[in-house]
Amino acid sequence: MAEKQEEEDVPISSQGLTCPLCLGIFDDATLLTSCGHTFCRACLKKYDLSHQDLDHMVCPLCRTVTKLSSNRVDDLLPNVTVNGLVDDYRVRSGGASAILEMQQKCTVCNLQVEAIAFCITCDAYMCEQCRVGHKQMKMFFEGHEIVSIHDIIEGNSKPGSRSEKCSAHRQENKHMFCQDCKVRVCFKCAIVDHRDHKIQSHQDFKKEMQVKVSDLLHRCKAKQSELEKNIQTVETHHQEGHTALQLLREDVGQACRTKVKQLEDNRRVLVEKIDSLERSFDETLSGQISKDRQMIKSICSSVDLVSNARLGCLETDSLVAHTFLCEEINGLLKDGNDQTSVGTIREKTQKQRFNPAKDNSLDLGNISETDAEDALAGILKGAIYLTDYLIFLFKLPLLLFLFIYFSHFFPLFC
């Protein structure tokens, strides 16, 4: 994962060396060969966790598809150029720990006196004399935030955390955000270069992004809780189904013990049918559990990428990538939980009954779903009897007429 250096903002000199997914300096920069966009290899691996069923990867920036081999992200090519630039940047910067270990001098005057304070607004270390002058010259430095050098060393305040300066208007901070261009701009740029664009303050943009991510995280937690409850329900159905099948097996065993040795083959057929029902039951429920667990895993892996402390730094490629990830999480959250089919399978399993054969039959019996089939057979048999009876009633007057006729004209036959 790209180095985040304890949530510290990336210095200006590292621009162009930050991963669009984690917003940190590239760590093992890796290319997506189809489009040429670069990300941390660890970030791509985490992003790929929620797409294991695909043989390709969709670029979070441009949506271009890159085919993956059997080793997936491990076989993607490193970006040698970017990795070289990252190494050069680390050599030049010397690392944050080395800076903190040095005895910092005042950067305001040329006396090389030890600094005792730091102005966050000016991003300058100050000795005692410069600190007093800074406070007294209110016309120039009113409202500047000054902290102790100990706060810098202990990490309570961070040098370089001030607003980024505009490259065109070097005295202006980038306090505005252009929604059309998706970049941070200064006030002058907003008036001149982004006159007809939709502009908002950077703080409002940051708050808006924080609200969106907070809502997304809340929904992810709710979805995870829902999936965990669904897994518990499935496991309960699983146990109940096993109990019903066990009772069914005991009924078959009891009937088998009352029969003679010749019925063993018939018993084996019945048990195999039960085992087949059990296998089908287990495969269906296990598949549902596996699906829910995979969704939890996909949500968690995607949440790790979007819940970034540097949401205020999102712009251009990183904002596009962040938006794409949020859309994918929304798609995962919209998927419903299929509890109906699980309950149906459980009910179907519990409805299975063993019907023993008669004592005079060399057969153990059969397994069927409740008595619905027997009831239907009884209804059909009753309908046949009713039809025969109606036919008899229809023929009775004709028989009586024939009997009287033959009795009158042929008394000898009577």
C-alpha positions in Angstrom: 0.0 0.0 0.0 1.3 3.5 -0.7 3.0 5.1 2.2 0.6 7.4 4.1 3.2 8.4 6.8 0.6 8.6 9.6 -2.0 10.4 7.6 0.4 13.2 6.6 -0.4 15.2 3.5 1.7 14.6 0.5 4.2 17.5 -0.1 3.9 19.6 -3.2 7.1 18.1 -4.7 5.5 14.7 -4.8 2.7 15.7 -7.1 2.4 13.2 -9.9 3.7 10.5 -7.7 0.5 9.7 -5.8 -1.8 6.7 -6.3 -5.4 7.7 -7.4 -6.8 5.0 -5.1 -5.0 5.5 -1.7 -3.8 9.1 -2.4 -0.4 8.2 -1.1 3.0 8.0 -2.8 3.3 5.1 -5.1 4.5 1.8 -3.6 5.5 -0.7 -6.3 3.8 1.3 -9.1 2.0 -1.1 -11.4 0.6 -0.5 -15.0 -2.7 -1.5 -16.3 -1.5 -2.5 -19.8 -4.7 -1.7 -21.7 -4.9 2.0 -20.7 -1.5 2.8 -19.2 -2.8 4.1 -15.9 -0.7 3.5 -12.8 -1.6 2.4 -9.3 0.0 0.8 -6.3 0.2 -3.0 -6.7 -1.3 -3.5 -3.2 -4.2 -1.2 -4.1 -4.9 -3.2 -7.2 -4.8 -6.4 -5.3 -7.3 -5.0 -2.8 -9.5 -3.7 -5.6 -9.4 -7.1 -7.3 -10.7 -8.9 -4.2 -14.2 -7.9 -5.1 -13.9 -9.0 -8.7 -12.5 -12.6 -8.3 -15.2 -14.0 -10.6 -14.0 -11.9 -13.6 -11.0 -12.7 -15.9 -10.3 -9.0 -16.3 -10.0 -5.7 -14.4 -11.8 -2.5 -15.2 -9.7 0.6 -14.7 -11.2 2.8 -12.0 -10.2 5.9 -14.0 -11.2 5.3 -17.6 -13.2 2.0 -17.3 -10.9 0.3 -19.9 -10.8 -3.5 -19.5 -7.4 -5.2 -18.9 -7.2 -9.0 -19.2 -5.7 -10.9 -16.2 -3.8 -14.1 -16.2 -4.1 -16.9 -13.7 -1.9 -15.0 -11.2 -4.0 -11.9 -11.7 -2.4 -8.7 -10.3 1.0 -10.4 -9.6 1.6 -10.7 -13.4 0.9 -7.0 -14.2 4.0 -5.1 -15.3 5.7 -2.5 -12.9 6.0 1.1 -14.0 9.8 1.4 -13.9 9.8 5.1 -14.7 7.4 6.0 -11.9 9.2 3.7 -9.4 12.5 5.5 -10.3 10.9 8.9 -9.7 9.6 7.8 -6.3 13.0 6.6 -5.3 14.5 9.9 -6.3 11.9 11.8 -4.4 12.6 9.7 -1.2 16.3 10.4 -1.5 15.8 14.1 -1.9 13.2 14.4 0.9 15.4 12.4 3.3 12.3 11.1 5.2 10.1 12.8 7.8 11.9 11.1 10.7 15.3 12.6 9.7 13.8 16.1 9.6 12.3 15.7 13.1 15.6 14.5 14.5 17.4 17.6 13.3 17.6 20.7 15.5 15.5 23.0 13.4 16.8 26.5 12.8 14.8 29.7 12.2 13.8 30.0 8.6 12.7 33.7 8.9 16.0 35.4 9.7 19.6 34.6 8.8 20.9 34.3 12.3 20.8 30.4 12.4 19.1 30.5 15.8 17.2 27.5 17.1 13.5 27.7 16.3 11.0 27.7 19.2 7.8 28.2 17.2 6.2 27.4 13.8 3.7 29.5 11.8 1.3 27.2 10.1 0.0 30.0 7.9 3.4 31.0 6.6 4.9 27.5 6.9 8.0 28.9 8.6 10.1 28.1 11.6 10.7 31.0 13.9 13.1 31.9 16.7 11.9 33.9 19.8 12.7 37.3 18.3 10.9 36.5 15.0 7.9 35.0 16.9 7.5 38.3 18.8 7.9 40.4 15.7 5.4 38.1 13.9 2.8 38.8 16.6 3.4 42.5 16.8 3.1 43.2 13.0 -0.7 42.6 13.0 -1.1 44.5 9.7 0.7 41.7 7.9 0.3 38.6 10.1 -3.0 39.1 11.8 -4.9 35.7 12.1 -1.8 33.6 11.5 -1.7 30.3 13.5 1.5 29.9 15.5 2.3 26.7 17.4 5.2 25.5 19.6 8.1 23.6 18.1 7.3 20.8 20.5 3.8 20.4 19.0 5.6 19.9 15.6 8.0 17.3 17.1 5.3 15.4 19.0 3.0 15.4 15.9 0.2 17.5 17.3 0.7 19.9 14.4 2.3 19.2 11.0 4.5 21.4 8.9 3.4 21.7 5.3 -0.3 21.1 6.2 -1.3 24.6 5.1 -3.4 25.1 2.0 -1.7 24.4 -1.3 -0.6 27.5 -3.2 -1.8 28.2 -6.7 0.8 27.7 -9.4 -0.4 30.7 -11.4 -1.0 33.0 -8.5 1.7 32.0 -6.0 0.4 34.1 -3.1 -3.1 32.6 -3.3 -4.3 29.4 -1.6 -6.4 26.9 -3.4 -9.5 27.5 -1.3 -12.0 26.8 -4.1 -13.1 23.7 -6.0 -14.3 23.6 -9.6 -16.9 20.9 -10.0 -16.8 21.1 -13.8 -13.0 20.6 -14.1 -12.8 18.6 -10.8 -9.7 20.5 -9.6 -8.9 22.9 -6.7 -8.3 26.5 -7.7 -7.6 29.8 -6.0 -10.1 32.7 -5.9 -8.4 34.5 -8.8 -8.5 31.4 -11.0 -12.1 30.9 -10.2 -12.9 34.4 -11.4 -10.7 34.4 -14.5 -10.3 30.9 -15.8 -13.4 29.2 -14.3 -15.8 32.1 -14.7 -18.9 30.2 -15.9 -18.1 26.9 -14.0 -19.8 25.6 -10.9 -17.5 26.7 -8.0 -17.7 25.8 -4.3 -15.4 26.3 -1.4 -12.9 23.6 -0.7 -14.2 23.1 2.8 -17.8 22.6 1.4 -16.4 20.1 -1.1 -14.5 18.3 1.6 -17.6 18.2 3.9 -19.8 17.0 1.0 -17.3 14.1 0.3 -17.1 13.2 4.0 -20.9 13.1 4.3 -21.1 10.8 1.2 -18.5 8.5 2.5 -20.0 8.5 6.0 -23.4 7.6 4.6 -21.8 4.9 2.4 -19.9 3.4 5.4 -23.1 3.4 7.5 -24.9 1.6 4.8 -22.1 -0.9 4.4 -22.2 -1.6 8.1 -26.0 -2.1 7.9 -25.6 -4.4 4.9 -22.8 -6.4 6.7 -25.1 -6.8 9.7 -27.9 -7.9 7.5 -25.8 -10.5 5.7 -24.5 -11.8 9.0 -28.1 -12.2 10.3 -29.0 -14.0 7.0 -26.1 -16.4 7.5 -27.4 -17.2 11.0 -30.8 -17.8 9.6 -29.4 -20.1 6.9 -27.4 -22.0 9.5 -30.6 -22.4 11.6 -32.5 -23.8 8.6 -29.5 -26.0 7.9 -29.7 -27.5 11.4 -33.5 -27.9 11.2 -33.2 -29.6 7.8 -30.6 -32.0 9.2 -32.8 -32.8 12.2 -35.8 -33.6 9.9 -33.6 -35.8 7.7 -32.2 -37.6 10.7 -35.7 -38.4 11.9 -36.5 -39.6 8.4 -33.4 -41.9 8.4 -34.5 -43.3 11.8 -37.9 -44.1 10.5 -36.4 -45.9 7.6 -34.1 -47.8 10.0 -37.0 -48.8 12.2 -39.0 -50.2 9.3 -35.9 -52.0 8.1 -35.5 -53.8 11.4 -39.0 -55.2 11.1 -38.3 -56.7 7.7 -36.3 -59.8 6.7 -32.8 -59.9 5.3 -34.1 -60.0 1.7 -35.3 -56.3 2.1 -31.8 -55.0 2.4 -31.5 -53.9 -1.2 -34.7 -51.9 -0.9 -33.5 -50.2 2.3 -30.3 -49.2 0.5 -32.3 -47.5 -2.3 -34.3 -45.5 0.3 -31.2 -44.4 2.1 -29.5 -43.3 -1.1 -32.5 -41.2 -1.9 -32.3 -39.5 1.5 -28.6 -38.9 1.0 -29.3 -37.3 -2.3 -31.8 -35.0 -0.7 -29.3 -34.2 2.0 -26.6 -33.4 -0.6 -28.9 -31.2 -2.5 -29.9 -29.4 0.7 -26.3 -28.9 1.8 -25.1 -27.6 -1.6 -27.9 -25.1 -1.8 -27.5 -23.7 1.7 -23.7 -23.8 1.6 -23.9 -21.9 -1.7 -26.0 -19.2 -0.1 -23.7 -18.9 2.9 -20.7 -18.7 0.5 -22.4 -16.0 -1.6 -23.2 -13.9 1.5 -19.6 -14.2 2.8 -18.2 -13.3 -0.5 -20.4 -10.2 -0.6 -19.1 -9.2 2.9 -15.6 -9.7 1.7 -16.2 -7.6 -1.4 -17.9 -4.8 0.6 -15.0 -4.7 3.2 -12.3 -4.7 0.5 -14.0 -1.8 -1.4 -14.7 0.1 1.9 -11.0 0.0 2.7 -10.3 1.9 -0.6 -13.0 4.6 -0.2 -12.7 5.3 3.5 -9.6 7.5 3.1 -8.6 10.3 5.4 -7.6 12.5 2.5 -11.0 12.9 0.9 -10.4 16.6 0.7 -7.5 15.9 -1.6 -9.6 14.2 -4.2 -9.4 15.7 -7.7 -9.2 14.7 -11.4 -8.1 11.0 -11.6 -8.4 10.3 -7.9 -11.9 11.7 -7.7 -12.9 9.7 -10.8 -11.5 6.5 -9.2 -13.2 7.3 -5.9 -16.5 7.9 -7.6 -16.2 4.6 -9.5 -15.5 2.7 -6.3 -18.5 4.3 -4.6 -20.7 3.3 -7.6 -19.5 -0.3 -7.2 -20.3 -0.4 -3.5 -23.8 1.0 -4.2 -24.3 -1.8 -6.7 -23.3 -4.3 -4.0 -25.6 -2.8 -1.5 -28.6 -3.0 -3.9 -28.3 -6.7 -4.1 -31.1 -8.4 -2.2 -30.9 -11.4 0.1 -32.6 -14.5 -1.2 -34.2 -16.0 1.9 -37.3 -17.2 0.1 -35.5 -20.0 -1.7 -33.7 -21.1 1.4 -37.0 -21.3 3.4 -38.6 -23.2 0.5 -35.9 -25.8 0.5 -36.1 -26.3 4.2 -39.9 -26.7 4.1 -39.6 -29.1 1.2 -37.1 -31.1 3.2 -39.3 -31.2 6.3 -42.3 -32.3 4.3 -40.5 -35.5 3.2 -42.3 -38.5 4.8 -41.6 -42.2 4.9 -44.6 -44.3 4.1 -44.2 -47.9 5.3 -45.5 -50.7 3.2 -48.1 -53.2 4.4 -46.9 -56.2 6.5 -47.8 -58.7 3.7 -45.6 -56.8 1.2 -42.0 -57.5 0.6 -41.2 -53.8 0.5 -40.1 -51.3 3.1 -42.2 -48.5 1.6 -41.4 -45.2 -0.1 -40.5 -41.6 0.6 -42.8 -38.9 -0.6 -43.6 -35.3 0.1 -46.3 -35.3 2.8 -49.7 -37.0 1.8 -50.6 -34.7 -1.1 -50.1 -37.5 -3.7 -52.2 -40.0 -1.7 -54.9 -37.4 -1.2 -55.0 -36.7 -5.0 -55.1 -40.5 -5.7 -58.1 -40.8 -3.3 -59.9 -38.0 -5.0 -59.4 -39.6 -8.4 -60.6 -43.0 -7.1 -63.7 -41.4 -5.5 -64.4 -39.7 -8.8 -64.3 -43.0 -10.6 -66.7 -44.6 -8.1 -69.1 -41.7 -8.4 -69.0 -41.9 -12.2 -69.8 -45.7 -12.1 -72.6 -45.0 -9.7 -74.1 -42.3 -12.0 -73.9 -44.7 -15.0 -75.7 -47.4 -13.0 -78.5 -45.0 -12.1 -78.8 -44.1 -15.7 -79.1 -47.7 -16.9 -81.5 -48.8 -14.1 -84.8 -47.6 -15.8 -83.8 -49.3 -19.0 -83.2 -52.6 -17.2 -86.5 -52.4 -15.5 -88.3 -51.7 -18.8 -86.7 -54.7 -20.4 -87.5 -56.9 -17.5 -91.2 -55.9 -17.6 -91.3 -56.2 -21.4 -89.9 -59.7 -21.4 -92.1 -60.8 -18.4 -95.2 -59.8 -20.3 -94.5 -61.2 -23.7 -92.3 -64.1 -22.8 -93.5 -65.4 -19.5 -91.6 -68.7 -20.0 -88.3 -66.8 -19.6 -89.5 -65.5 -16.3 
